[in-house]
Amino acid sequence: MYLLGYEIGSTTIKVALIDTEDTKVVGVDQYPEHDSMILSRHSG
């Protein structure tokens, strides 16, 4: 069996596929490849 984990963040979407039989990560990917910059008018 496989597990699919995902994270939807402010600047990226990340996914991981894990094989539960041998507890190994089959693959990891994110889009876009690099985090996007967050711009704000005020610091903090």
N, C-alpha and C positions, 0 to 999 in steps of 0.2 A: 504494500500500500504506500501511497505517496501523500505527503502533506504539502499544501501550498500556503505560504505565508506572504502577506503583503502589508505594505505601509504606504498610506497616502498622506504625504506631508505637505507643507506649505510650498516647497520648491521642487520636490521630486516624488516619483512613485517608484517604490522598490518592491521586488518580488523574489522569493526563494522557493525552490522545490527540494524537498527532503525525502529520501527513501527511508521509511520507518523500519524496514527489515534489518538493514545494516547501519542505521542512523548516520548516513552520510549525506552531505549536501550535494545534490545533483547539479544544481545551477542557481546562479544569482544574477539579477540584472536590475538596472534602474534606468528611468527615463526622466529628463534628459541625462546624458552621461555625467554632467557636472551640475552641482547645485546652482540654481538661479539666484541672482542677487535680489534681495528684498530692499526696496526703496521706501523710505518714510519721510514725511515732512518734519517730524520731530524725533529726536533721539529717544530711545527707551520704548 
